[in-house]
Amino acid sequence: MFQNLQDRFEGVLTNLRGQGRLSEDNIRETLREVRMALLEADVALPVVRRFVEDVREKALGEAVTKSLTPGQVLIKIVNDELVELMGQANEQLDLIAQPPAVILMAGLQGSGKTTSVAKLARWLQEKQKKSVMVVSCDVYRPAAIEQLKTVAGEVGAEFCPSRGDEDPVEIAKRALDSARRHFKDVLIVDTAGRLHVDTEMMDEIKTIHATLNPVETLFVVDSMTGQDAANTAKAFDEALPLTGVILTKTDGDARGGAALSIRQITGKPIKFLGTGERTTALEPFHPDRVASRILGMGDVVSLVEEVQSKVDKDQAEKLVKKLKKGKDFDLSDFKDQLEQMNKMGGMMSLMEKLPGMNQIPDHVKDKASDKEMGKLVAIINSMTQQERQFPAIIKGSRKRRIAAGSGTQVQDVNKLLKQFTQMQKMLKKMKGGGMAKMMRSMQGRLPPGFMGGGGFPPGGMPPGGGFPM
């Protein structure tokens, strides 16, 4: 997310840090680069103009020109203005209402609305401890109702049945009644999407809105449509009282124009980011954290929150106890580590949040891709229990069988065994000096061969919540 913006801002900010003093000339040059970066990111022109003007006004003030580190002060100004542009702080869902609190989902076809219903249901159940019912009022799109039923089952939300021959407003009324009778905290209503904004669609959703009187009306929009996403949201808001936006497919959006334009054009806050296809891939939108990512400073707060919420603490403790007893870290443990990372959104999701990751070459990042992680799990799944426990017995014929069973090459099996051996040696250090000694040894490095021997995040994570290679 925001890869292009990160790359452009990196060059701008690197030049700024080296400035002993700032003048009108180098401020003008810097802002020209910032303006080009935002336009290339498909940020709406009025938003770009206002942003650049606000930064210019503050950059020419006394606090910057008299500062001992003017470059750093200007970087802070850019950061603060990015935060201001996107809405200052995270705006949470307002669910203070007589249960069930109704959330109405609106958006164009193909924006990821139905998937977002499931993601939001999961988030509400896991983070807010709410009981959730979902219903589909989309009687036009083939299999829309069946799709919601499937994803609702995946996240454990109660599904209110509906049929394609029913009236959408009647479905909404029945769902609300059902949610009341089942004592649900929240009812999420999926509405029909269209390929474009049209009068018929708007009239229908207005009627559903009037019938349900939702506490939240969320517009779901594809971030990859850039500033068009903001314009579409504005058109919806003129017909419907939106309370916020869910920006989807941000994992495939290298530009970020939608995230930077929506708040200014619509006046409505982005409340969530859809960051992938999994039902766990939904993040509350924090403007300050997103600004930090754009400026290449990472998002350590979100990373820590993710680790704390998604790591299986019992499993982590079990592994620590096993190692303390002198037992070896085996390939089953290694597989557990890989699966823990998968729960946290995969390696790339974690790497995105680390400071300075935009400076790591793409060919190095590719070695840590989620596809590579999946390949490692497949290789371990092709081993017998004995082979997982005693990897030393894996020789020529066994390697060929494991490679064939996992759809990989023998060299892939060799690579996994090498990485595993390095990690096993590192973890054995726990026996001599406990966790603290092990963490010191991990500080500042990774085993050779993984990510080119690049850096490990300061204060790295313990087994069960760390990087497995």
LINVENJO-V586238 format. One record per backbone hydrogen bond with DSSP energy under -0.5 kcal/mol. NH is the residue of the N-H (numbers start at 0). CO is the residue of the C=O. E is the energy in kcal/mol with one decimal. If there is no record, write none. Layout:
BEGIN
<<NH & CO & E> <NH & CO & E>>
END
This chain:
BEGIN
<<1 & 252 & -1.6> <3 & 253 & -2.3> <4 & 253 & -0.8> <5 & 1 & -2.9> <6 & 2 & -2.5> <7 & 3 & -2.3> <8 & 4 & -3.0> <9 & 5 & -2.2> <10 & 6 & -1.3> <11 & 7 & -1.7> <12 & 8 & -3.1> <13 & 9 & -2.1> <14 & 10 & -1.7> <15 & 11 & -1.7> <16 & 12 & -2.3> <17 & 13 & -0.9> <18 & 15 & -2.0> <26 & 22 & -2.1> <27 & 23 & -2.2> <28 & 24 & -2.3> <29 & 25 & -2.2> <30 & 26 & -2.6> <31 & 27 & -1.7> <32 & 28 & -1.9> <33 & 29 & -2.3> <34 & 30 & -2.7> <35 & 31 & -2.2> <36 & 32 & -2.4> <37 & 33 & -2.3> <38 & 34 & -2.3> <39 & 35 & -2.5> <40 & 36 & -1.2> <41 & 38 & -1.6> <42 & 37 & -2.2> <46 & 43 & -0.6> <47 & 43 & -2.1> <48 & 44 & -2.7> <49 & 45 & -2.0> <50 & 46 & -2.4> <51 & 47 & -2.7> <52 & 48 & -2.2> <53 & 49 & -2.4> <54 & 50 & -2.3> <55 & 51 & -2.6> <56 & 52 & -2.4> <57 & 53 & -1.7> <58 & 54 & -2.7> <59 & 55 & -1.7> <60 & 57 & -1.2> <63 & 60 & -1.0> <64 & 60 & -1.8> <65 & 61 & -2.3> <66 & 63 & -1.2> <69 & 66 & -0.6> <70 & 18 & -0.6> <72 & 68 & -2.0> <73 & 69 & -2.4> <74 & 70 & -1.9> <75 & 71 & -2.0> <76 & 72 & -1.9> <77 & 73 & -2.4> <78 & 74 & -2.5> <79 & 75 & -2.9> <80 & 76 & -2.5> <81 & 77 & -2.1> <82 & 78 & -2.2> <83 & 79 & -2.4> <84 & 80 & -2.5> <85 & 81 & -1.7> <86 & 82 & -0.9> <86 & 83 & -0.6> <87 & 82 & -2.7> <88 & 86 & -2.8> <91 & 89 & -0.7> <94 & 92 & -1.0> <96 & 94 & -1.4> <100 & 184 & -3.0> <102 & 186 & -2.9> <103 & 101 & -0.5> <103 & 215 & -2.8> <104 & 188 & -2.6> <105 & 103 & -0.5> <105 & 217 & -2.8> <107 & 219 & -0.5> <108 & 193 & -3.4> <110 & 107 & -1.5> <115 & 111 & -2.0> <116 & 112 & -1.8> <117 & 113 & -1.5> <118 & 114 & -2.4> <119 & 115 & -2.8> <120 & 116 & -2.3> <121 & 117 & -2.4> <122 & 118 & -2.6> <123 & 119 & -2.7> <124 & 120 & -2.0> <125 & 121 & -2.8> <126 & 122 & -3.0> <127 & 122 & -0.8> <127 & 123 & -0.8> <129 & 123 & -2.0> <132 & 185 & -2.4> <133 & 157 & -2.8> <134 & 187 & -1.9> <135 & 159 & -0.5> <136 & 134 & -0.5> <136 & 189 & -3.5> <138 & 136 & -1.3> <143 & 140 & -2.0> <146 & 142 & -2.4> <147 & 143 & -2.0> <148 & 144 & -2.1> <149 & 145 & -2.1> <150 & 146 & -2.4> <151 & 147 & -2.5> <152 & 148 & -1.8> <153 & 149 & -1.6> <154 & 150 & -1.6> <155 & 151 & -1.0> <156 & 151 & -2.1> <157 & 131 & -2.2> <159 & 133 & -2.9> <159 & 157 & -0.5> <160 & 158 & -0.7> <165 & 162 & -1.4> <170 & 166 & -2.2> <171 & 167 & -2.1> <172 & 168 & -2.2> <173 & 169 & -2.5> <174 & 170 & -2.6> <175 & 171 & -2.2> <176 & 172 & -2.1> <177 & 173 & -2.5> <178 & 174 & -2.8> <179 & 175 & -1.8> <180 & 176 & -2.3> <181 & 177 & -1.9> <182 & 179 & -1.4> <183 & 178 & -2.7> <184 & 130 & -1.2> <185 & 130 & -2.1> <186 & 100 & -2.4> <187 & 132 & -2.7> <188 & 102 & -2.9> <188 & 186 & -0.5> <189 & 134 & -3.0> <189 & 187 & -0.6> <190 & 104 & -1.1> <190 & 188 & -0.5> <201 & 197 & -2.2> <202 & 198 & -2.7> <203 & 199 & -2.0> <204 & 200 & -2.2> <205 & 201 & -2.3> <206 & 202 & -1.9> <207 & 203 & -2.2> <208 & 204 & -2.4> <209 & 205 & -2.5> <210 & 206 & -2.0> <211 & 207 & -2.3> <212 & 208 & -2.8> <214 & 101 & -1.6> <215 & 101 & -1.6> <217 & 103 & -2.4> <217 & 215 & -0.5> <218 & 243 & -2.4> <219 & 105 & -3.3> <219 & 217 & -0.6> <220 & 218 & -0.5> <220 & 245 & -2.4> <222 & 247 & -2.4> <224 & 221 & -1.6> <225 & 222 & -1.8> <226 & 41 & -0.6> <227 & 224 & -1.6> <228 & 225 & -1.6> <229 & 225 & -0.7> <230 & 226 & -1.9> <231 & 227 & -2.6> <232 & 228 & -2.2> <233 & 229 & -1.9> <234 & 230 & -1.9> <235 & 231 & -2.2> <236 & 232 & -2.4> <237 & 233 & -1.6> <238 & 234 & -0.7> <238 & 235 & -1.0> <239 & 235 & -2.4> <241 & 239 & -2.0> <242 & 216 & -2.8> <243 & 216 & -1.1> <244 & 268 & -1.9> <245 & 218 & -2.7> <246 & 244 & -0.5> <246 & 271 & -2.5> <247 & 220 & -2.7> <247 & 245 & -0.7> <249 & 273 & -2.3> <251 & 248 & -1.3> <252 & 249 & -0.8> <253 & 251 & -0.8> <256 & 40 & -1.0> <257 & 222 & -0.5> <259 & 255 & -1.5> <260 & 256 & -1.1> <260 & 257 & -0.6> <261 & 257 & -2.5> <264 & 260 & -2.3> <265 & 261 & -2.8> <266 & 261 & -0.6> <266 & 262 & -1.8> <267 & 261 & -0.5> <270 & 244 & -3.0> <270 & 268 & -0.6> <271 & 244 & -1.4> <272 & 282 & -2.9> <273 & 246 & -3.4> <274 & 272 & -0.7> <274 & 280 & -1.7> <275 & 280 & -0.6> <280 & 277 & -1.5> <281 & 279 & -2.0> <282 & 272 & -2.6> <284 & 270 & -1.8> <285 & 283 & -0.7> <286 & 284 & -0.6> <289 & 285 & -2.3> <290 & 286 & -2.6> <291 & 287 & -1.8> <292 & 288 & -1.8> <293 & 289 & -2.5> <294 & 290 & -2.0> <295 & 292 & -1.9> <296 & 291 & -3.0> <297 & 291 & -0.5> <298 & 352 & -3.4> <302 & 298 & -1.9> <303 & 299 & -2.7> <304 & 300 & -2.3> <305 & 301 & -2.4> <306 & 302 & -2.3> <307 & 303 & -2.7> <308 & 304 & -2.0> <309 & 305 & -2.3> <310 & 306 & -2.0> <312 & 310 & -1.2> <315 & 311 & -2.3> <316 & 312 & -2.7> <317 & 313 & -2.3> <318 & 314 & -1.9> <319 & 315 & -2.2> <320 & 316 & -2.5> <321 & 317 & -2.1> <322 & 318 & -2.4> <323 & 319 & -2.3> <324 & 320 & -1.6> <325 & 322 & -1.6> <326 & 321 & -1.8> <329 & 327 & -0.6> <330 & 387 & -2.3> <333 & 329 & -2.0> <334 & 330 & -2.2> <335 & 331 & -2.0> <336 & 332 & -2.0> <337 & 333 & -1.9> <338 & 334 & -2.4> <339 & 335 & -2.1> <340 & 336 & -1.8> <341 & 337 & -1.8> <342 & 338 & -1.8> <343 & 339 & -1.1> <344 & 341 & -1.5> <345 & 340 & -2.3> <349 & 345 & -1.5> <350 & 346 & -2.9> <351 & 347 & -2.3> <352 & 348 & -0.6> <352 & 349 & -1.1> <353 & 350 & -1.7> <355 & 295 & -1.7> <356 & 353 & -1.5> <358 & 355 & -1.6> <359 & 356 & -1.4> <363 & 360 & -0.7> <364 & 360 & -1.9> <365 & 361 & -2.5> <366 & 362 & -0.5> <366 & 363 & -0.8> <367 & 364 & -1.8> <368 & 365 & -1.5> <372 & 368 & -1.9> <373 & 369 & -2.3> <374 & 370 & -1.8> <375 & 371 & -1.8> <376 & 372 & -2.0> <377 & 373 & -2.2> <378 & 374 & -2.1> <379 & 375 & -2.1> <380 & 376 & -2.4> <381 & 377 & -1.0> <381 & 378 & -0.6> <382 & 379 & -1.7> <387 & 383 & -2.0> <388 & 384 & -1.9> <389 & 385 & -2.7> <392 & 389 & -2.0> <393 & 390 & -1.9> <394 & 392 & -1.2> <398 & 394 & -3.0> <399 & 395 & -2.1> <400 & 396 & -2.0> <401 & 397 & -2.7> <402 & 398 & -2.6> <403 & 399 & -2.2> <404 & 400 & -2.4> <405 & 401 & -1.5> <406 & 402 & -0.7> <406 & 403 & -0.6> <407 & 402 & -2.4> <411 & 408 & -0.7> <412 & 408 & -1.5> <413 & 409 & -2.5> <414 & 410 & -2.2> <415 & 411 & -2.3> <416 & 412 & -2.4> <417 & 413 & -2.1> <418 & 414 & -2.5> <419 & 415 & -2.8> <420 & 416 & -2.3> <421 & 417 & -2.0> <422 & 418 & -2.1> <423 & 419 & -2.8> <424 & 420 & -2.2> <425 & 421 & -1.9> <426 & 422 & -2.5> <427 & 423 & -1.4> <428 & 424 & -0.5> <428 & 425 & -1.1> <429 & 426 & -1.7> <430 & 427 & -1.5> <431 & 427 & -0.5> <431 & 428 & -0.5> <432 & 428 & -1.5> <433 & 429 & -2.8> <436 & 432 & -0.9> <437 & 433 & -1.7> <438 & 434 & -2.8> <439 & 435 & -2.1> <440 & 436 & -1.9> <441 & 437 & -1.6> <442 & 438 & -1.6> <443 & 455 & -0.6> <444 & 441 & -2.2> <445 & 453 & -0.5> <449 & 446 & -1.7> <450 & 448 & -0.6> <452 & 449 & -1.8> <453 & 449 & -0.6> <453 & 450 & -1.1> <459 & 456 & -0.6> <464 & 461 & -2.3>>
END
